[in-house]
């Protein structure tokens, strides 16, 4: 058994992560080493790639369960790696990005990334995002009803209730709610929401989205001024937390 890293209980190292393959694609040698040690200590099988070309090759031939991907790679950049992988695979991809790459992060999400973590990041946060991505792909089929604090969304009947009473949502408000609750925990970019709810010609009309998100919060959140479920990622998009 691989010994646990400092601060990691040995029983955690042998937990359900055992055998899960994580492809880490980054050209920062010190970060690669730190991630390899931490992930291996928790039972993950770590696959390493240092360039975009290596990342595509490892993804195709080693079949990882989840990918941690830096955007600023030598050779093929991270966004092109995502596009290449999405041509044949739905494996979860978590982007590791520097703070100055906000435009690239949006582009990465639109290309098919599932989530992002901003550098520098804490290991606990990264592990939580990794586990959430794996749950979304290995869990049971999508539940027809999503139950949150104070309200329920029925995806089959296209109906929302709050404290047992029907909540009237306009078609666009329902569209926002539906897209977000079908992607629990995942960041959905502003552009993607506008595309899915309004159409491709509205992808830059972020004010529409801001106004309707405010209406959704007022109708569903216990305290719409401090939303718990429909969270904003400034400049990026929105995230539904059940």
Order of alpha helices (4+ residues) and beta strands (2+ residues): alpha-beta-alpha-beta-alpha-beta-alpha-beta-alpha-beta-alpha-beta-beta-beta-beta-alpha-beta-alpha-alpha-beta-beta
